[in-house]
Amino acid sequence: MVDGPPQHSGPVDRAIASCARNPLLTVFTVAAFALWGYYSLRNIPLDAIPDLSDTQVIVLTEWPGRSPDLVEDQITYPISTTLLAAPQVKFVRGQSFMGLSFVYVIFEDGTDIYWARSRVLEYLNSAQGKLPEGITPTLGPDATGVGWVFQYALVDKTGSHDLSELRTLQDWYVRYWLESVKGVAEVAPIGGFVKQYQVNLDPNKLLAFELPINDVVKAIRRSNNDVGGRVLEIAGHEQFVRGRGYITSVEDLEDIPLKVSATGVPVLLRDVATIQLGPDMRRGIAELNGEGETVGGIVVMRYGENALRVIDAIKKRIEETKDSLPEGVELVVTYDRSELILRAVDTLRHTLIEELIVVSLVIAVFLLHARSALVPIITLPLAVLLAFIPMFAQGLTANIMSLGGIAVAIGAMVDASVIIIENVHRKL
């Protein structure tokens, strides 16, 4: 009795037999999956760095002039203890600085970032009553730790604009140009000087006029305001009555009345203080290429966006608005992650092309069969396209790690192609 060849009926064997019996259906199915993979490849978010950060919401609270221990007791602790009860929260970490409080709320893996931000806002409303009067916590940008995708500096080599003017240009013009780009969560300014009106009170004069500091502060606040009146109809037209009182110059501050003396003479702010334009206190500087201080901005990408598309849109907006910059001011790019992203994609492309050429030549030379060389030429690109389908479905990014993994896997797929083709020839 002679035993015949073993009969296999596993799922892989049945799938191969089904493909062999229905070649036309197999070709159409593979083509459909290839188109699906190409669509996923074209639309998958591209980035250079894999985003492994947790779902995190940052709560920022400013309380100028207060010491870190006071900020910790009055702001950080009440907010942290309130947010501990929020749903799906894993950790709550707080940091207190001079006049600043940061509370980091870490949620469980898989939590939607915008759902998490909504829960934090709800619990902040309940914590508002525990905070000092006039303190309003704010949420940080809807971004992650790897959202820093672009950075630039404003340079004026002519010297016609100082650091305060460049910072004003950054805060009131360039910042809003770039924040309007789709996918940008924040444009954080760095360097330069922030202009402010500085009122330097003379304590001896305050004592002579019997003026407490609180009265001076209240007078400045009352004088920096517009008020509305009623409407008068004159000759068939409505005339709006309003009082314009916003401070626009040092002279406006100098003319603020504080009180009336015993002789009926008004006491103005310039009588008890020296008023000037000056820089706000700063805690650091920005420097460019060892050439001195500069002013710049950091563009932070919104959570889940395509880094390459966001950077391309930023560059396009810069080209559209560069003519609006003052004469002599130039926007210099200091960090651009798109270069690293494109190099990672080029590495995968070159690796795939090189392996296709080498394997096809080896099979053609050793087997002397041109049709056999078509196997790796067709299957390797298809396998790469199919790999992007689950990545796109899960919302993963194509980055250095994932593209590097595909490049490594190409080697294993090449070995499988060579082995299969060699065995087919041996059997035939």
C-alpha positions in Angstrom: 0.0 0.0 0.0 1.5 3.3 -1.1 0.5 6.5 0.7 -0.5 9.4 -1.4 0.5 13.0 -0.8 -0.9 14.5 2.4 -4.1 16.4 1.9 -4.3 19.8 3.6 -7.5 21.7 4.3 -6.4 24.6 6.4 -7.7 28.1 5.9 -4.5 29.2 4.1 -4.7 26.2 1.7 -8.4 26.9 1.0 -7.7 30.6 0.3 -4.9 29.7 -2.1 -7.0 27.1 -3.9 -9.9 29.6 -4.2 -7.6 32.2 -5.7 -6.3 29.7 -8.2 -9.8 28.7 -9.2 -11.0 32.3 -9.6 -8.1 34.2 -11.1 -10.2 37.1 -12.5 -11.9 37.7 -9.1 -8.6 37.5 -7.4 -7.1 40.2 -9.7 -10.1 42.5 -9.1 -10.0 42.0 -5.3 -6.2 42.7 -5.2 -6.7 45.8 -7.3 -9.5 47.0 -5.0 -7.3 46.6 -2.0 -4.4 48.3 -3.8 -6.6 51.3 -4.5 -7.7 51.3 -0.9 -4.1 51.2 0.2 -3.2 54.0 -2.2 -6.0 56.2 -0.8 -4.7 55.4 2.8 -1.2 56.3 1.8 -2.2 59.6 0.3 -4.3 60.6 3.3 -2.4 59.2 6.3 -0.9 61.9 8.6 2.8 62.2 8.0 5.2 63.1 10.7 8.8 62.5 11.6 8.3 61.7 15.3 5.9 59.1 16.6 3.4 60.7 19.0 3.5 58.4 22.1 2.1 61.1 24.5 -0.8 60.6 26.8 -4.2 62.4 26.4 -3.3 65.5 28.3 -5.0 68.8 29.1 -3.0 71.7 30.6 -4.6 74.3 32.8 -2.7 77.6 33.0 -3.5 80.2 35.6 -1.7 83.6 36.0 -1.5 85.5 39.2 1.1 88.2 38.7 3.5 89.1 41.5 2.6 86.2 43.8 5.2 83.8 45.2 5.2 80.1 44.3 4.1 78.9 47.7 1.1 81.3 47.6 0.2 80.2 44.0 0.5 76.6 45.2 -1.9 77.1 48.1 -4.5 79.4 46.5 -4.6 78.1 42.9 -2.7 74.9 42.1 -4.0 72.9 45.1 -7.7 73.8 44.6 -7.7 73.1 40.9 -5.8 69.8 41.3 -8.1 68.5 44.0 -11.2 69.4 42.0 -9.9 67.8 38.7 -9.1 64.5 40.5 -12.7 63.6 40.5 -13.1 64.1 36.7 -14.0 60.9 34.8 -11.3 58.8 33.2 -8.5 60.8 34.8 -5.3 58.9 35.6 -3.1 61.5 37.1 -3.2 65.2 38.0 0.1 67.0 38.3 0.6 70.6 39.4 3.5 73.0 39.2 3.7 76.4 40.8 6.0 79.2 39.7 6.4 82.9 40.3 2.9 84.2 39.3 2.1 81.1 37.3 0.3 77.8 37.9 0.3 74.8 35.7 -1.9 71.8 36.2 -1.5 68.8 33.9 -4.5 66.4 33.7 -3.6 63.0 32.3 -6.5 60.9 31.0 -6.7 57.2 30.3 -5.4 55.9 27.0 -7.9 56.2 24.1 -9.8 59.1 25.6 -10.8 61.7 23.0 -8.9 64.9 23.5 -11.9 67.2 23.0 -14.1 65.1 25.3 -11.3 65.5 27.9 -11.1 69.2 27.4 -14.9 69.5 27.9 -14.7 67.6 31.2 -11.9 69.8 32.4 -13.9 72.9 31.6 -16.9 71.6 33.5 -14.9 70.9 36.6 -13.1 74.2 36.4 -16.5 75.9 36.7 -17.0 74.3 40.1 -13.5 75.2 41.2 -13.9 78.9 40.3 -15.4 79.7 43.7 -12.3 78.4 45.5 -9.9 80.7 43.6 -9.0 84.3 44.5 -11.2 87.0 43.0 -10.4 88.0 39.5 -8.5 84.8 38.7 -9.6 82.8 35.6 -7.9 79.6 34.6 -7.4 78.9 30.9 -6.8 75.7 28.9 -3.6 75.1 27.0 -3.7 74.5 23.2 -5.2 71.3 21.9 -1.8 69.9 21.0 0.7 67.3 22.2 4.3 67.4 23.2 5.4 66.7 19.6 3.3 69.4 18.1 6.2 71.8 17.8 6.6 71.6 14.0 7.8 75.0 12.8 9.8 77.9 14.2 10.8 81.3 12.8 12.6 84.5 13.7 12.0 88.1 12.7 15.3 89.7 11.7 16.0 93.3 10.8 19.6 93.7 9.7 19.1 97.3 8.9 18.7 98.2 12.5 15.6 100.4 11.9 13.4 98.3 14.2 14.3 97.5 17.8 13.3 94.4 19.7 10.2 96.0 21.1 8.9 96.9 17.7 9.7 93.4 16.3 7.8 91.9 19.3 4.8 94.1 18.6 4.9 93.0 14.9 5.0 89.4 16.1 2.2 89.7 18.6 -0.2 91.8 16.6 0.4 90.7 13.0 2.5 87.6 12.2 0.9 85.6 15.0 -2.6 86.1 13.7 -1.5 85.4 10.1 -0.2 82.0 11.1 -2.9 81.1 13.6 -5.5 81.3 10.9 -3.8 78.4 9.1 -5.8 75.2 9.3 -4.3 72.8 11.7 -2.4 75.4 13.8 -3.3 75.3 17.5 -1.0 78.1 18.8 1.8 80.5 17.8 3.9 81.1 20.9 6.0 84.3 20.8 9.6 84.2 22.1 12.2 86.9 22.7 12.0 90.7 22.4 10.3 93.2 24.8 6.6 93.6 25.4 5.7 97.2 25.5 3.8 98.5 28.5 2.9 101.9 30.2 4.9 102.2 33.4 3.7 104.5 36.1 6.4 105.0 38.7 4.8 106.6 41.8 6.7 108.9 44.1 5.8 107.9 47.7 6.6 111.4 49.1 4.2 113.1 46.7 1.5 110.5 47.5 2.0 111.3 51.1 1.9 115.0 50.5 -1.4 114.8 48.6 -2.8 112.1 51.0 -3.4 109.7 48.2 -3.3 105.9 48.8 -2.1 103.7 46.0 -5.5 102.0 45.7 -7.1 105.3 44.7 -4.4 105.8 42.0 -5.1 102.3 40.6 -8.8 102.8 40.6 -8.4 106.2 38.8 -6.3 104.6 36.1 -8.8 101.8 35.5 -11.8 104.2 35.4 -10.0 106.4 32.9 -9.2 103.5 30.5 -12.7 102.9 29.3 -15.2 104.0 26.7 -18.8 104.7 27.7 -22.0 104.9 25.7 -24.8 107.4 25.7 -28.1 107.8 24.1 -29.0 108.5 20.4 -30.0 112.0 19.3 -32.0 112.6 16.1 -30.9 115.7 14.3 -32.3 116.6 10.8 -33.5 113.0 10.3 -30.2 111.4 11.2 -29.3 109.5 14.3 -26.3 110.8 16.2 -24.7 108.5 18.7 -23.4 110.0 21.9 -20.4 108.3 23.5 -17.4 109.0 25.6 -14.0 107.9 24.3 -11.5 107.3 27.1 -9.2 104.5 26.1 -5.5 105.3 26.9 -3.5 105.6 23.7 -0.4 107.6 24.8 1.7 108.6 27.8 0.0 112.0 27.7 -3.4 110.4 28.3 -2.1 108.8 31.4 -0.5 112.0 32.6 -3.8 113.9 32.4 -5.8 111.4 34.6 -7.3 113.3 37.5 -6.9 111.7 40.9 -8.6 114.1 43.3 -9.2 117.8 43.9 -7.0 119.7 46.4 -8.4 121.9 49.1 -7.9 125.0 46.9 -10.0 123.4 44.1 -7.0 122.5 41.9 -7.2 119.0 40.3 -4.3 116.6 41.2 -3.2 114.8 38.0 -1.3 111.6 37.7 1.8 113.4 36.4 1.9 115.3 39.7 2.6 112.2 41.7 4.3 109.8 39.2 6.7 109.6 36.3 5.1 107.9 33.3 6.9 106.3 30.4 6.9 103.5 27.9 9.1 100.5 28.9 9.5 96.8 28.5 7.6 94.2 30.6 9.7 92.0 32.9 10.9 88.9 31.1 12.3 85.6 32.2 14.4 84.7 29.1 15.7 85.7 25.7 15.9 84.4 22.2 19.2 84.4 20.3 19.9 83.6 16.6 23.2 82.2 15.3 25.3 84.0 17.8 24.4 87.4 16.2 22.5 88.7 19.2 18.9 88.7 20.5 16.0 88.2 18.2 12.2 87.9 18.2 10.4 84.8 16.9 7.5 82.4 17.2 6.9 78.7 17.7 4.1 77.1 15.7 2.3 74.3 17.5 0.2 71.9 15.4 -3.2 70.8 16.5 -3.8 67.3 17.8 -4.1 64.6 15.1 -3.3 66.9 12.2 -1.0 66.0 9.2 2.3 67.7 10.1 3.5 67.9 6.5 0.3 69.5 5.2 0.3 72.0 8.1 3.9 73.0 7.5 3.2 73.4 3.7 0.2 75.6 4.6 2.3 77.7 6.9 5.0 78.2 4.2 2.3 79.2 1.8 0.8 81.8 4.2 4.3 83.2 4.8 4.8 83.7 1.1 1.4 85.4 0.8 2.1 87.8 3.7 5.9 88.5 3.4 5.2 91.7 1.4 3.2 93.0 4.3 6.2 93.1 6.6 7.9 96.5 7.3 10.8 97.4 5.1 14.0 95.7 6.3 12.2 93.0 8.3 12.7 89.4 7.2 11.1 86.2 8.4 13.8 83.5 8.8 12.9 79.9 9.2 14.8 78.4 12.1 13.1 74.9 12.4 11.2 73.0 9.8 10.2 69.4 10.5 9.1 68.8 6.9 12.7 68.2 5.9 13.0 65.3 8.3 9.6 63.9 7.2 10.5 64.0 3.5 13.8 62.3 4.2 12.0 59.5 6.0 9.6 59.0 3.1 12.5 59.1 0.6 14.3 56.4 2.6 11.4 54.1 2.3 11.0 54.8 -1.4 14.7 54.2 -2.2 14.7 51.0 -0.1 11.7 49.7 -1.9 13.1 50.5 -5.4 16.6 49.1 -4.6 15.2 45.8 -3.3 12.8 45.4 -6.2 15.7 45.8 -8.7 18.1 43.6 -6.8 15.7 40.7 -6.2 14.3 40.9 -9.8 17.8 40.6 -11.2 18.8 37.8 -8.8 15.7 35.8 -9.7 16.1 36.5 -13.5 19.8 35.5 -13.5 19.6 32.3 -11.4 16.3 31.0 -12.6 16.6 32.4 -16.2 12.8 33.1 -16.1 11.6 36.7 -16.7 8.0 36.0 -15.5 9.3 34.9 -12.1 10.9 38.3 -11.6 7.4 39.9 -11.8 6.4 38.2 -8.5 8.5 40.5 -6.2 8.0 43.5 -8.5 4.2 43.2 -8.1 3.9 41.8 -4.6 6.3 44.1 -2.7 4.6 47.4 -3.7 1.2 45.8 -3.0 2.3 44.6 0.4 3.5 48.1 1.3 0.2 49.7 0.2 -1.8 47.1 2.2 0.2 48.0 5.3 -1.1 51.5 5.2 -4.8 50.4 5.4 -4.8 49.4 9.1 -2.5 52.3 10.0 -4.9 54.8 8.4 -8.0 53.1 9.9 -6.5 53.4 13.4 -5.5 57.0 13.0 -1.7 56.3 13.2 0.9 58.5 11.6 3.5 57.5 9.1 6.7 58.4 10.9 10.3 57.3 11.2 9.4 54.3 13.3 6.5 53.0 11.2 8.2 53.7 7.9 11.4 52.1 9.2 9.4 49.0 10.2 8.0 48.7 6.7 11.5 49.0 5.3 12.7 46.2 7.5 9.6 44.1 6.7 10.4 44.4 3.0 13.5 42.3 3.5 11.4 39.5 5.0 8.9 39.7 2.2 11.7 39.5 -0.3 13.0 36.3 1.3 9.5 34.8 1.1 9.2 35.7 -2.6 12.5 34.1 -3.4 11.8 30.9 -1.5 8.3 30.5 -3.0 9.6 31.1 -6.6 12.6 28.7 -6.1 10.3 25.9 -4.8 7.9 26.4 -7.6 10.7 25.9 -10.1 12.0 22.9 -8.2 8.6 21.2 -8.2 8.1 22.0 -11.9 
